Amino acid sequence: RRWRKSLVTTPLFMTQTFIGTSLEAYPVEFLNMQKSYVVVYGGDVLKDLSFDPAAIRHQCERELRGKLLLLRTTYLETRGKADWIRNLIRASLTAFLSIFHALLYLKGGVLPENPRETISAMAEAYHLDREIFFQCLEVKEEKENLSTTELKALFEKYANEIKKLREIVDKMETGR
């Protein structure tokens, strides 16, 4: 209870067997865990994990399809209210950054340490408009206070870039 009040995430307890049998089903999650974790007790079971590029690509495709549908549906639920659109951008960008890491892994590069570097690397690797994602990051970090009209326009561009990325991933080969 004290952890929740202090906004400390509940630690995950997994066996090595569970991890080994889950890599194909959840490669993106384990890849992101491997990028940022702390061992508090026992052996380091994430350090030497390797990932099947085909499984990562498949999960990224599935996630992009599902999240794009959710993005569009949730946008309709905002009823055009600026605060709701802001919250949608904030929440969705976090999820997309996780997928971006996995897609950058498929390109074989070093995974960036922060969201701005991740966006920059993604834009370069997948020919996306980095400025749209930077502006969404500014909204997420509450550094940009756009009008309702500007937020709607940004959201439309954002959703279109995610759609473009989904189309790229759909056609992607998984060789590194």
C-alpha positions in Angstrom: 0.0 0.0 0.0 2.8 2.4 0.8 4.4 1.7 -2.6 1.2 2.6 -4.4 0.9 5.8 -2.5 4.5 6.6 -3.4 3.8 5.6 -7.1 6.4 2.8 -6.9 5.6 0.1 -9.4 5.0 -3.3 -8.0 8.0 -5.5 -8.8 7.5 -8.5 -11.2 8.4 -11.9 -9.9 9.1 -14.4 -12.8 10.9 -17.7 -13.0 13.5 -18.3 -15.7 11.2 -21.0 -17.1 8.3 -18.5 -17.4 10.5 -16.0 -19.2 11.9 -18.7 -21.6 8.4 -19.9 -22.5 7.1 -16.4 -23.0 9.7 -14.8 -25.2 7.9 -15.7 -28.4 4.6 -14.4 -27.2 5.9 -11.2 -25.6 9.2 -10.3 -27.2 8.5 -6.5 -27.1 7.8 -6.5 -23.4 10.9 -8.6 -22.6 13.0 -6.5 -24.9 11.9 -3.3 -23.1 12.4 -4.9 -19.7 15.9 -5.9 -20.8 16.6 -2.3 -21.7 15.6 -1.0 -18.3 15.6 -3.1 -15.2 17.2 -3.6 -11.8 17.9 -7.0 -10.2 17.0 -6.8 -6.5 17.7 -10.4 -5.7 19.0 -13.5 -7.4 20.5 -14.1 -10.8 20.2 -11.8 -13.8 17.7 -13.7 -15.9 17.2 -10.9 -18.5 20.8 -10.1 -19.4 21.4 -12.8 -21.9 18.0 -13.1 -23.6 17.9 -13.1 -27.3 14.9 -12.4 -29.5 13.5 -13.8 -32.7 13.2 -10.8 -35.1 10.1 -12.4 -36.8 8.3 -12.6 -33.4 9.2 -9.0 -32.7 7.9 -7.8 -36.1 4.8 -9.8 -35.7 4.0 -8.4 -32.3 4.8 -4.8 -33.5 2.4 -5.3 -36.4 -0.3 -6.6 -34.1 0.3 -3.8 -31.5 0.3 -1.1 -34.2 -3.0 -2.4 -35.7 -4.7 -2.6 -32.3 -3.4 0.7 -31.0 -4.3 2.5 -34.1 -7.9 1.2 -33.9 -8.0 2.2 -30.2 -6.5 5.6 -31.0 -9.2 6.4 -33.5 -12.0 5.0 -31.3 -10.8 6.9 -28.3 -10.4 10.1 -30.3 -14.2 9.9 -31.1 -14.8 9.6 -27.4 -13.0 12.8 -26.7 -15.8 14.6 -28.5 -13.2 17.2 -29.6 -12.5 18.4 -26.1 -8.9 19.7 -25.8 -8.1 18.2 -22.4 -9.3 14.8 -23.5 -7.3 15.0 -26.7 -4.2 16.0 -24.7 -4.7 13.0 -22.4 -5.1 10.7 -25.4 -1.8 11.9 -26.9 0.0 11.5 -23.6 -1.2 8.0 -22.9 -0.8 6.7 -26.4 2.6 8.1 -27.0 4.0 6.1 -24.1 2.7 2.9 -25.7 4.1 3.8 -29.1 7.5 4.5 -27.6 7.7 0.9 -26.4 6.9 -0.3 -29.9 9.4 2.2 -31.4 12.2 0.5 -29.2 11.3 -2.9 -30.6 11.3 -1.6 -34.2 14.7 0.1 -33.7 16.0 -3.2 -32.3 15.0 -4.8 -35.6 17.2 -2.2 -37.4 20.1 -3.4 -35.3 21.0 -0.1 -33.7 21.7 0.9 -30.2 18.4 1.6 -28.3 18.2 5.2 -27.3 18.1 6.3 -23.7 15.3 8.9 -23.8 12.1 9.6 -25.7 13.5 12.4 -27.8 16.4 10.2 -29.0 14.0 7.3 -29.6 11.7 9.5 -31.8 14.6 10.9 -33.7 16.0 7.5 -34.4 12.6 6.1 -35.4 12.0 9.0 -37.8 15.3 8.4 -39.5 15.0 4.6 -39.6 11.4 4.5 -40.8 11.1 7.8 -42.7 8.6 9.3 -40.3 7.9 13.0 -39.6 9.9 13.6 -36.4 8.4 17.0 -35.8 4.9 15.5 -35.3 6.2 13.1 -32.7 8.3 15.8 -31.0 5.2 18.0 -30.8 3.3 15.1 -29.3 6.1 14.7 -26.8 5.9 18.3 -25.9 2.1 17.8 -25.2 2.9 14.7 -23.1 5.5 16.6 -21.1 3.1 19.6 -20.7 5.6 21.9 -22.4 3.2 22.9 -25.2 -0.3 24.3 -24.7 -2.1 24.0 -28.0 -5.5 25.3 -28.8 -8.3 22.8 -29.6 -7.9 23.4 -33.3 -4.2 22.9 -33.1 -4.6 19.7 -31.1 -7.1 18.3 -33.5 -4.7 19.0 -36.4 -1.8 17.5 -34.5 -3.8 14.4 -33.7 -4.8 13.9 -37.3 -1.1 14.1 -38.4 -0.1 11.8 -35.5 -2.6 9.1 -36.4 -1.5 9.3 -40.0 2.1 8.8 -39.1 1.2 5.8 -37.0 -0.8 4.5 -39.9 2.2 5.0 -42.2 4.4 3.1 -39.7 1.9 0.2 -39.6 2.0 0.0 -43.4 5.8 -0.1 -43.3 5.8 -2.8 -40.7 3.2 -4.9 -42.6 5.7 -5.1 -45.5 8.8 -5.4 -43.5 11.3 -8.3 -43.8 12.7 -9.6 -40.5 16.3 -10.2 -41.5 18.7 -8.0 -39.6 
